[in-house]
Amino acid sequence: MRTHTVKAADISGEWYVIDADDRPLGRLATDVARILRGKHRPDFSPHLDLGDHVVVINADKIYLSGSKFEQKVYYSYSGYQSGLKVKRVKDIMENDPAKVVTHAVRGMLPSNRLGRRLLKKLRVYAGPKHPHTAQKPKAFPTGK
C-alpha cells in the first residue's frame, strides 16, 4: 500500500458563494476558512494549497450575538509609544463590513506563507452583487 500524494496537476480550484445574511460571524468564518484551506476535500494535505475560491456576499448583514456589536473591539499597535489604536466593530461595520469578515477568517488560517496565499482566494462584498459570475460560483451547502 502506498500513500497517496496530491500532484500539482490534480489540483483544481472551484469557486463558491456563501451568503452571510443573518449568519453568526464566527460560524461563517469557520466555514469559509475550511473551504479556503481545502479541508472539505477528501485529498486534503496540510502543507499544500488545495483550497477553493470563496465569494462572501451580504457581509453587512452578519450577526453578532449578545452585545458584541457594541462592545467588541479590534486593537492594532504600531510599535511606537502611544501607538495603540482601538476600533469598535460598530464603527468598522459602518465604513467597511468586509473587513470584519476578512479579519475573522484571517485569524482561522495558518500564520505563515500558506495562510497569506489562502487569504488571497477570499473575496468579501457588502451587498448581494459580486463581479465573479464569469467563474460560475456554486452555492456551498452550509447550515444556518
C-alpha positions as CSV (number, residue, x, y, z in Angstrom):
1,M,0.0,0.0,0.0
2,R,1.4,3.4,-0.9
3,T,0.5,6.8,0.5
4,H,-1.4,9.0,-2.0
5,T,0.2,12.4,-2.5
6,V,-1.5,15.1,-4.5
7,K,0.3,16.4,-7.5
8,A,0.1,19.9,-8.9
9,A,-1.8,18.7,-12.0
10,D,-4.5,17.2,-9.8
11,I,-5.3,20.4,-8.0
12,S,-8.4,22.2,-9.5
13,G,-9.9,25.2,-7.8
14,E,-13.6,25.6,-7.5
15,W,-15.5,28.9,-6.8
16,Y,-18.1,29.0,-4.1
17,V,-20.6,31.7,-3.0
18,I,-21.6,32.0,0.6
19,D,-24.4,34.3,1.7
20,A,-23.6,35.9,5.0
21,D,-27.2,37.1,5.6
22,D,-28.2,36.6,9.2
23,R,-25.3,34.2,10.0
24,P,-23.1,34.4,13.1
25,L,-19.7,35.8,12.3
26,G,-17.7,33.0,13.9
27,R,-19.6,30.2,12.2
28,L,-19.4,31.9,8.9
29,A,-15.7,32.4,9.3
30,T,-15.1,28.7,10.2
31,D,-17.0,27.6,7.1
32,V,-15.0,30.0,4.9
33,A,-11.7,29.0,6.4
34,R,-12.4,25.4,6.0
35,I,-13.1,25.9,2.3
36,L,-10.1,28.1,1.8
37,R,-7.8,25.6,3.5
38,G,-9.3,22.6,1.5
39,K,-10.4,20.6,4.5
40,H,-13.7,19.8,2.7
41,R,-11.9,17.7,0.1
42,P,-11.0,14.1,0.6
43,D,-7.4,14.6,-0.7
44,F,-6.6,17.3,1.9
45,S,-3.0,17.8,2.7
46,P,-2.0,20.3,5.4
47,H,1.1,21.6,3.6
48,L,-0.5,22.3,0.2
49,D,-2.8,24.9,-1.2
50,L,-5.8,22.7,-2.1
51,G,-8.4,25.3,-1.2
52,D,-11.1,26.8,-3.3
53,H,-12.0,30.4,-4.0
54,V,-14.7,31.8,-1.8
55,V,-17.0,34.8,-2.5
56,V,-18.9,36.1,0.5
57,I,-21.9,38.3,-0.2
58,N,-24.1,40.4,2.2
59,A,-21.3,40.9,4.7
60,D,-23.1,43.9,6.0
61,K,-25.9,41.6,7.4
62,I,-23.8,39.3,9.6
63,Y,-25.0,38.6,13.1
64,L,-23.1,39.1,16.3
65,S,-24.6,37.6,19.4
66,G,-25.0,39.3,22.7
67,S,-23.6,42.8,23.0
68,K,-20.6,42.2,20.8
69,F,-21.8,44.6,18.1
70,E,-21.5,47.5,20.6
71,Q,-18.6,46.2,22.8
72,K,-16.2,44.1,20.6
73,V,-13.0,46.0,19.8
74,Y,-10.1,45.4,17.5
75,Y,-6.6,46.5,18.6
76,S,-3.7,47.5,16.3
77,Y,-0.4,48.6,17.7
78,S,2.2,50.5,15.6
79,G,5.1,49.7,17.8
80,Y,5.7,53.2,18.9
81,Q,4.8,54.8,22.3
82,S,1.1,55.6,22.5
83,G,0.6,53.9,19.1
84,L,-2.3,51.7,20.2
85,K,-5.4,52.1,18.0
86,V,-8.8,50.8,19.2
87,K,-11.7,50.4,16.8
88,R,-15.1,49.1,17.6
89,V,-16.9,46.6,15.4
90,K,-19.9,49.0,15.1
91,D,-17.6,51.7,13.6
92,I,-15.9,49.2,11.2
93,M,-19.3,47.8,10.1
94,E,-20.5,51.3,9.1
95,N,-17.4,52.0,7.0
96,D,-16.4,48.6,5.5
97,P,-18.2,45.5,6.7
98,A,-15.9,43.3,4.6
99,K,-13.0,44.0,7.0
100,V,-14.8,42.3,9.9
101,V,-15.3,39.1,7.9
102,T,-11.8,39.1,6.5
103,H,-10.3,39.7,10.0
104,A,-12.2,36.8,11.4
105,V,-11.2,34.4,8.6
106,R,-7.6,35.6,8.8
107,G,-7.5,34.5,12.4
108,M,-8.5,31.0,11.5
109,L,-5.9,30.4,8.8
110,P,-2.3,29.5,9.4
111,S,0.1,32.3,10.3
112,N,2.7,31.6,7.5
113,R,3.2,31.9,3.8
114,L,0.5,29.4,3.1
115,G,-2.1,31.3,5.1
116,R,-1.3,34.6,3.3
117,R,-1.7,32.8,-0.1
118,L,-5.0,31.3,1.0
119,L,-6.4,34.6,2.1
120,K,-5.9,36.0,-1.4
121,K,-8.6,33.5,-2.5
122,L,-11.2,35.2,-0.4
123,R,-13.5,38.0,-1.8
124,V,-15.9,39.7,0.5
125,Y,-18.7,42.1,-0.6
126,A,-21.1,44.1,1.5
127,G,-24.0,43.8,-0.8
128,P,-25.7,40.9,-2.8
129,K,-23.8,41.6,-6.0
130,H,-20.4,40.4,-7.0
131,P,-18.3,40.6,-10.2
132,H,-17.4,36.9,-10.3
133,T,-20.3,35.5,-12.3
134,A,-17.9,34.5,-15.1
135,Q,-16.3,32.0,-12.8
136,K,-19.7,30.3,-12.3
137,P,-19.5,30.0,-8.5
138,K,-21.6,27.4,-6.8
139,A,-23.5,27.9,-3.5
140,F,-21.7,26.0,-0.8
141,P,-24.1,23.8,1.3
142,T,-23.8,25.3,4.8
143,G,-26.3,25.1,7.6
144,K,-27.7,28.3,9.0
